[in-house]
């Protein structure tokens, strides 16, 4: 779930990231851990690549495991790993993935965020690149992005469970502030998927990660996720450049069992996306890489804190009982690097300083079996 204010914050993080991010070091990984949980689908989306304090990364991932979540979805920006063409710096990614693995967590790596040098080259100069955003990926950069994705997949073979190619491409905000382009996204998937499979054939590649939205035809903001997915299939014909589909499933004010409808955004909208898949003969798995409810007291799309706890547990239970094709359900967002201000903080499970919020304790009590 994104806003234009959120994009501004994201851009600031990108500009400052190279100067502020520190590779976590000086902390012992400790013994190998295993997640104890009653709900193997349970996961959380994390934001540790923007965390500057090493102890918070280690402690935060420990808290994820202690809560009973098996999966983490983490963003690994291209702009962070390749600050100059062909010059990779994997140190912060190495440390984060090593710590997640040591906690027994399964990592879904979300890839995106275009470096400035790539945008300068594709746009034709620095002045032109200044008019673009970090989500601008024109066709001229598909091969460069594929090269990064392939290098990432090859380096972390066996250490990440899956890689997600881009995020919410049906929103203009996430497609370089341009009109969304399902055909262009399909073409990019083909280039990236083939490159990854040549280098790391066992790596699970996720496509989609579509934002649930009811944008009408011609909207400047984005495209209805059901329409976008239909057009991706139409553009690809018989090709299927992914191993599983990533989807987003926000409940807003509705409980997780609320029935799906084309004109509604709720948790079970996932079933409508699944129907699109089946119409095109696609029976592969689904990972829900963002989901959740918000309990901000003044946000009109929020629920009460008690409802948020009930609905979160109910979503995992509903998916486990009714969707055998779903492999993980990761809630947005475990922790933010710093207070976002306003309703965005009310998606979290712990504070930026890792103080548990009431929902954390309740989920831990429900998910973790007694010793």
C-alpha positions as CSV (number, residue, x, y, z in Angstrom):
1,X,0.0,0.0,0.0
2,X,1.7,3.2,-1.2
3,X,1.1,7.0,-1.2
4,X,2.9,9.8,-2.9
5,X,4.2,10.9,0.5
6,X,5.5,7.4,0.9
7,X,7.4,7.7,-2.4
8,X,9.1,10.9,-1.2
9,X,10.2,9.1,1.9
10,X,11.4,6.2,-0.2
11,X,13.4,8.5,-2.4
12,X,15.0,10.1,0.6
13,X,16.0,6.7,2.0
14,X,17.6,5.9,-1.4
15,X,19.6,9.1,-1.6
16,X,20.9,8.7,2.0
17,X,21.2,5.0,1.9
18,X,24.7,4.8,0.6
19,X,26.0,7.1,3.2
20,X,24.1,5.7,6.2
21,X,23.7,2.0,5.7
22,X,26.2,-0.1,7.6
23,X,27.0,-3.7,6.9
24,X,26.0,-5.6,10.1
25,X,29.2,-6.7,11.7
26,X,30.7,-7.5,15.1
27,X,27.7,-9.6,16.2
28,X,27.9,-13.3,16.6
29,X,25.3,-15.2,14.6
30,X,24.7,-17.6,17.5
31,X,23.5,-21.2,17.2
32,X,21.2,-22.4,14.4
33,X,17.5,-21.9,15.3
34,X,14.3,-23.4,14.1
35,X,10.9,-21.7,14.0
36,X,8.3,-23.3,16.3
37,X,4.8,-22.5,15.1
38,X,1.3,-23.7,14.7
39,X,0.9,-21.9,11.4
40,X,3.6,-22.6,8.8
41,X,2.1,-20.1,6.3
42,X,2.7,-17.2,8.7
43,X,5.2,-14.6,7.6
44,X,5.9,-10.9,7.8
45,X,7.3,-8.3,5.4
46,X,10.4,-6.7,6.9
47,X,12.3,-3.5,6.3
48,X,15.8,-4.4,7.6
49,X,17.8,-3.3,4.5
50,X,17.1,0.2,5.6
51,X,18.1,-0.4,9.2
52,X,21.5,1.2,10.2
53,X,22.0,-0.5,13.5
54,X,23.3,-4.1,13.3
55,X,21.9,-5.2,16.6
56,X,18.4,-4.2,15.5
57,X,18.6,-6.4,12.5
58,X,19.7,-9.4,14.6
59,X,17.3,-8.7,17.4
60,X,14.5,-8.0,15.0
61,X,14.9,-11.3,13.1
62,X,15.1,-13.1,16.4
63,X,11.7,-11.5,17.4
64,X,10.2,-12.6,14.1
65,X,11.2,-16.2,14.8
66,X,10.1,-15.9,18.4
67,X,6.6,-14.7,17.2
68,X,6.1,-17.9,15.3
69,X,6.5,-16.6,11.7
70,X,8.3,-18.8,9.3
71,X,8.6,-16.5,6.3
72,X,10.1,-13.0,5.8
73,X,9.8,-10.9,2.7
74,X,12.6,-8.4,2.5
75,X,13.5,-5.8,-0.1
76,X,17.0,-6.0,-1.7
77,X,17.3,-2.9,-3.9
78,X,19.4,-3.0,-7.0
79,X,20.5,0.5,-6.3
80,X,22.1,-0.6,-3.0
81,X,23.9,-3.6,-4.4
82,X,25.3,-2.1,-7.6
83,X,26.3,1.5,-7.0
84,X,28.3,1.6,-10.2
85,X,28.0,-0.6,-13.3
86,X,29.4,-4.1,-12.6
87,X,30.6,-3.1,-9.1
88,X,28.7,-5.1,-6.5
89,X,28.7,-4.6,-2.8
90,X,26.9,-7.6,-1.1
91,X,28.0,-7.0,2.5
92,X,24.8,-5.8,4.0
93,X,22.7,-8.3,2.0
94,X,25.0,-11.1,3.1
95,X,24.7,-10.2,6.8
96,X,21.0,-9.9,6.7
97,X,20.4,-13.1,4.8
98,X,22.9,-15.0,7.0
99,X,21.0,-13.8,10.1
100,X,17.6,-14.7,8.7
101,X,18.9,-18.2,7.8
102,X,20.4,-18.7,11.3
103,X,17.0,-17.9,12.8
104,X,15.5,-20.6,10.6
105,X,13.5,-18.1,8.6
106,X,12.6,-18.6,4.9
107,X,13.5,-15.5,2.9
108,X,11.5,-14.1,-0.1
109,X,13.7,-11.5,-1.7
110,X,11.9,-8.7,-3.4
111,X,14.0,-7.1,-6.2
112,X,13.7,-3.6,-7.6
113,X,14.9,0.0,-7.3
114,X,16.9,1.3,-10.3
115,X,20.3,2.9,-9.6
116,X,21.0,6.4,-10.7
117,X,23.8,5.4,-13.1
118,X,21.3,3.1,-15.0
119,X,18.7,5.8,-15.2
120,X,21.2,8.4,-16.4
121,X,22.3,6.0,-19.2
122,X,18.7,5.1,-20.2
123,X,17.4,8.7,-20.0
124,X,20.3,10.2,-21.9
125,X,21.9,12.3,-19.2
126,X,21.8,13.5,-15.6
127,X,19.3,16.3,-16.3
128,X,16.9,13.8,-17.9
129,X,17.4,11.2,-15.2
130,X,16.5,13.8,-12.6
131,X,13.0,13.6,-14.0
132,X,12.7,9.9,-13.3
133,X,12.2,7.9,-10.1
134,X,13.8,4.8,-8.7
135,X,10.9,2.7,-10.0
136,X,11.5,3.8,-13.6
137,X,12.6,0.7,-15.6
138,X,12.3,1.3,-19.3
139,X,13.0,-1.6,-21.8
140,X,16.5,-0.3,-22.3
141,X,17.3,-1.4,-18.8
142,X,15.6,-4.9,-18.8
143,X,19.0,-6.6,-19.5
144,X,20.8,-4.6,-16.8
145,X,18.1,-5.5,-14.3
146,X,18.2,-9.1,-15.3
147,X,22.0,-9.1,-14.8
148,X,21.5,-7.9,-11.2
149,X,18.7,-10.3,-10.5
150,X,20.8,-13.2,-11.9
151,X,23.9,-12.2,-9.8
152,X,21.6,-12.0,-6.7
153,X,20.0,-15.4,-7.4
154,X,23.4,-17.1,-8.1
155,X,25.0,-15.6,-4.9
156,X,22.1,-16.7,-2.7
157,X,21.3,-20.1,-4.1
158,X,20.0,-22.2,-1.2
159,X,19.8,-19.2,1.1
160,X,16.7,-17.5,-0.2
161,X,13.5,-19.4,-0.8
162,X,12.3,-17.2,-3.7
163,X,13.0,-14.0,-5.6
164,X,10.1,-11.6,-6.4
165,X,10.5,-9.6,-9.6
166,X,9.4,-6.1,-9.0
167,X,6.6,-4.8,-6.8
168,X,3.0,-3.7,-7.6
169,X,3.7,-3.0,-11.3
170,X,0.0,-2.2,-11.7
171,X,0.5,1.1,-9.9
172,X,1.9,4.2,-11.6
173,X,3.8,5.0,-8.4
174,X,5.7,1.7,-8.7
175,X,6.2,1.9,-12.5
176,X,8.2,5.1,-12.7
177,X,5.2,7.4,-12.4
178,X,4.2,6.4,-15.9
179,X,1.1,4.8,-17.2
180,X,1.2,1.1,-16.2
181,X,2.1,-1.3,-18.9
182,X,1.2,-5.0,-18.4
183,X,2.7,-5.9,-21.7
184,X,6.0,-4.2,-20.8
185,X,6.0,-6.0,-17.4
186,X,5.4,-9.3,-19.2
187,X,8.3,-8.6,-21.5
188,X,10.6,-7.7,-18.6
189,X,9.6,-10.9,-16.8
190,X,10.7,-12.9,-19.9
191,X,14.1,-11.4,-19.9
192,X,14.7,-11.7,-16.2
193,X,13.3,-15.2,-15.8
194,X,15.3,-16.7,-18.5
195,X,18.5,-15.2,-17.2
196,X,17.9,-16.4,-13.6
197,X,17.1,-19.9,-14.7
198,X,20.3,-20.2,-16.7
199,X,22.4,-19.2,-13.7
200,X,20.3,-20.7,-10.8
201,X,17.7,-23.1,-12.2
202,X,16.4,-24.2,-8.8
203,X,15.6,-20.6,-7.7
204,X,11.9,-20.0,-7.4
205,X,10.9,-16.8,-9.3
206,X,7.8,-14.9,-8.3
207,X,5.9,-12.6,-10.6
208,X,3.0,-10.3,-10.0
209,X,2.9,-8.8,-6.4
210,X,0.0,-6.9,-7.7
211,X,-1.6,-4.2,-5.6
212,X,-5.3,-4.8,-5.0
213,X,-7.0,-1.8,-6.5
214,X,-10.2,-0.8,-8.3
215,X,-8.7,1.8,-10.5
216,X,-11.1,2.4,-13.5
217,X,-10.0,2.1,-17.1
218,X,-7.7,5.0,-18.1
219,X,-6.8,6.0,-14.6
220,X,-3.5,7.8,-14.2
221,X,-2.9,6.0,-10.9
222,X,-2.9,2.4,-12.0
223,X,-4.9,-0.5,-13.2
224,X,-7.3,-3.0,-11.6
225,X,-5.2,-6.0,-10.6
226,X,-7.6,-8.4,-12.2
227,X,-7.4,-6.6,-15.6
228,X,-3.6,-6.2,-15.3
229,X,-3.1,-10.0,-14.8
230,X,-5.4,-10.9,-17.7
231,X,-3.4,-8.6,-20.0
232,X,-0.1,-10.2,-18.8
233,X,-1.4,-13.6,-19.7
234,X,-2.7,-12.3,-23.1
235,X,0.7,-10.7,-23.8
236,X,2.6,-13.9,-23.0
237,X,0.6,-16.4,-24.9
238,X,1.8,-19.9,-23.8
239,X,4.9,-18.5,-22.1
240,X,4.9,-18.5,-18.3
241,X,8.1,-16.7,-17.1
242,X,7.6,-17.4,-13.4
243,X,7.4,-20.4,-11.0
244,X,4.7,-19.0,-8.7
245,X,2.6,-15.8,-8.5
246,X,3.0,-13.2,-5.8
247,X,-0.2,-11.3,-4.8
248,X,-1.1,-8.7,-2.2
249,X,-4.2,-9.2,-0.1
250,X,-5.2,-6.3,2.2
251,X,-8.4,-6.7,4.2
252,X,-9.1,-3.0,4.8
253,X,-12.2,-2.9,7.1
254,X,-13.5,-6.4,6.2
255,X,-12.9,-9.6,8.1
256,X,-10.8,-12.3,6.3
257,X,-13.8,-14.5,5.5
258,X,-15.7,-11.7,3.7
259,X,-16.7,-13.0,0.2
260,X,-14.7,-11.7,-2.8
261,X,-16.2,-9.5,-5.4
262,X,-14.8,-7.7,-8.4
263,X,-15.8,-4.4,-7.0
264,X,-14.4,-5.0,-3.5
265,X,-10.9,-4.9,-2.0
266,X,-10.6,-7.5,0.7
267,X,-8.5,-10.5,1.8
268,X,-10.4,-13.1,-0.4
269,X,-9.8,-11.0,-3.6
270,X,-6.9,-13.5,-3.9
271,X,-9.6,-16.0,-5.1
272,X,-10.4,-13.8,-8.0
273,X,-6.8,-13.6,-9.1
274,X,-6.6,-17.4,-8.7
275,X,-9.6,-17.7,-11.0
276,X,-7.7,-15.6,-13.6
277,X,-4.8,-18.0,-13.3
278,X,-7.0,-21.1,-13.8
279,X,-8.7,-19.6,-16.8
280,X,-5.3,-19.6,-18.4
281,X,-4.4,-23.1,-17.3
282,X,-1.9,-21.9,-14.6
283,X,-2.1,-24.1,-11.5
284,X,1.1,-23.1,-9.9
285,X,1.5,-21.9,-6.3
286,X,0.7,-18.4,-4.9
287,X,2.7,-16.5,-2.3
288,X,0.9,-13.6,-0.5
289,X,3.8,-11.2,0.0
290,X,1.8,-8.4,1.5
291,X,-1.4,-8.5,3.5
292,X,-2.8,-7.2,6.7
293,X,-5.0,-4.7,8.6
294,X,-4.3,-1.3,10.0
295,X,-5.5,-0.1,13.5
296,X,-4.8,3.6,13.3
297,X,-7.6,5.3,15.3
298,X,-8.4,8.0,12.7
299,X,-7.8,6.3,9.4
300,X,-11.1,5.5,7.7
301,X,-9.9,2.1,6.4
302,X,-8.7,0.9,9.8
303,X,-10.1,-1.6,12.2
304,X,-9.8,-1.7,16.0
305,X,-6.7,-3.2,17.6
306,X,-8.7,-6.2,18.8
307,X,-10.1,-6.7,15.3
308,X,-6.7,-6.5,13.8
309,X,-5.4,-9.3,16.0
310,X,-8.5,-11.4,15.3
311,X,-8.4,-10.8,11.5
312,X,-4.6,-11.4,11.2
313,X,-4.9,-14.8,12.9
314,X,-8.1,-15.5,10.9
315,X,-6.4,-14.7,7.6
316,X,-3.6,-17.3,8.3
317,X,-6.2,-19.8,9.4
318,X,-8.5,-19.2,6.4
319,X,-5.7,-19.5,3.9
320,X,-4.4,-22.7,5.6
321,X,-7.9,-24.3,5.6
322,X,-9.1,-23.2,2.2
323,X,-6.2,-22.4,-0.2
324,X,-3.9,-25.4,-0.6
325,X,-2.2,-23.5,-3.5
326,X,-1.0,-20.7,-1.1
327,X,2.5,-21.3,0.3
328,X,3.0,-18.3,2.5
329,X,1.0,-15.2,3.8
330,X,3.3,-12.4,4.9
331,X,1.8,-9.4,6.7
332,X,2.8,-5.8,6.1
333,X,4.9,-4.7,8.0
334,X,6.9,-6.1,11.0
335,X,8.9,-3.0,11.7
336,X,9.7,0.4,10.0
337,X,13.3,1.8,10.2
338,X,11.9,5.1,11.7
339,X,8.4,6.5,12.5
340,X,6.5,7.2,9.3
341,X,4.0,9.5,10.9
342,X,0.2,9.0,10.8
343,X,-1.6,5.9,9.9
344,X,1.4,4.2,8.2
345,X,2.9,3.3,11.7
346,X,-0.3,1.4,12.5
347,X,0.6,-1.5,10.2
348,X,3.6,-2.5,12.4
349,X,4.0,-5.2,15.0
350,X,6.9,-3.6,16.9
351,X,8.2,-0.1,17.2
352,X,11.3,1.2,15.3
353,X,13.2,0.5,18.6
354,X,11.8,-3.1,18.7
355,X,9.4,-2.5,21.5
356,X,6.6,-5.1,21.0
357,X,3.2,-3.7,20.3
358,X,0.1,-5.6,21.8
359,X,-0.5,-7.4,18.5
360,X,3.0,-9.0,18.7
361,X,2.4,-10.6,22.1
362,X,-1.1,-11.9,21.1
363,X,0.2,-13.4,17.8
364,X,3.1,-15.0,19.7
365,X,0.8,-16.5,22.2
366,X,-1.5,-17.9,19.4
367,X,1.2,-19.1,17.0
368,X,3.9,-20.6,19.2
369,X,3.2,-24.0,20.8
370,X,4.4,-24.7,24.3
371,X,7.8,-26.4,24.7
